[in-house]
Amino acid sequence: MKTKQILMAGALALSMVLSGGMLTGCSNSSNTKDTKTSEVTKKKEVKTIGQKTKDSKSLKMTNNTGKKIKVFETKSSSEESFSDNLLEDGDAVKNKEERTLYYDVKENDKLDVKIGLQD
């Protein structure tokens, strides 16, 4: 009976050591994944539209039109005309691409956006 208790205690201690090692292993692999994810995040820089200023607001947008956006113009709802194309020559927002838009609007105004799609 005493031998059985010693063997059970030994088995219990061994299983605790092994499970502790597994938890440590999981923890280390988790840190590796976090590092890889942050490296990928750093590499994937989101392009911008418009100029960032101290008074500008920002908006993250994703092109879900199914086509490239070649023209992107904005205005405050109180303004009469749209801005010039905010995309640089040769630049286009690809389908599913994410961009950050920086814009200025007057107080209590809304932002109006006009886009031109690739034919």
N, C-alpha and C positions, 0 to 999 in steps of 0.2 A: 504494500500500500504506500509506504514511504517512497519507494522508488518511482511509483506511478506519479506521485505528487511532484517529485523533483523533475521528472521528465516533462510533465505538463507545464511547470514553471519555466523550464528551459525552453520549451517550444513557444510558450507565450512571449518570453523575452526575445527569442530569435525573430518571431513574427513582428514584434514591435520595432526591432532594429531594422528589419527589412522594409517595413512599411514607412518608417522614418526616412530611409534612404530613397524610397520611391517619391515621397512627398518633396524631399529636397531636389530630386531629379526633375519633378514636374515644375517646381519653382524655377529652377535654372532654365528649363526649356521655355517657360513663359517669358522670362526676361529676354531670351534670345528672340522670341517672336516680337516682343515690344520693340526691341532695337531694330529689327528688320522692318517693321511697320513704320517706325519713325523715319528710317532712312528713305523708304519709298515716299512717304509724305513730304519729306524735304525736297526730293527730286521733282515731285509733281507740283510745280508752281502754277498758280492760277493767273492767267493773263488779265489785264485790266482794260477797261474802256473808260475814257474820260480822264480828267486830271484830279488827283487827290489834293485837296487843300484843307486848311484848318477848319473851314466851314462846310465842307462837302459832306454829303451823306453817302453811304455805300449800300449796295444791293448785290447779293450773289444771285446769278441767273444761270440757267442751263438751256441751251438751244434744243428744243424738242420739236422743231418744225419738220424735221426729216430732210431739210436742205441746208446749204450753207447760207449764213447771213453775210451779205456783202456791204450793206448800208445800215448804219445805226445812228439815228438822229433823235435828239431829245429837246424838250422845251417845258417850261412851267405852264400850267393851264392858263395863266393870265397873259402869257406872251402870245404874239400873233404868228411868229414864224419859228420853224425848227432850226436847230443848229446845223452846221455843216456836218458831213459824215465824220463820226468820231473814230471810225476804224481807219488805220493808216493804209496807204496805197498798197494793194496786194494782200492785205490782211483780210481774213474772213473767219467767222465763228463757225466751226464745223458742227455738224449734227452731234448731239450729246455732249458737246464741249461746254465746260463751265467757265464763266468769266465773272469778274467783279466790276460792277459799274459804279463809278463815282459821279455824283451829280449835285447840282445846287438848285434849290427851288425857293421861291419866296414863301414867307410864312403863310400858312393856310392854303397854299397852292398844292396841286397834285402834279405828278410827273407824267407827261405825255411822251410816248415813244413811237417812232416810226421806223420800221425795218424794211430792207429790200433783200429779197431772196434771190439766190442764183437761179437762173432759168433752167 
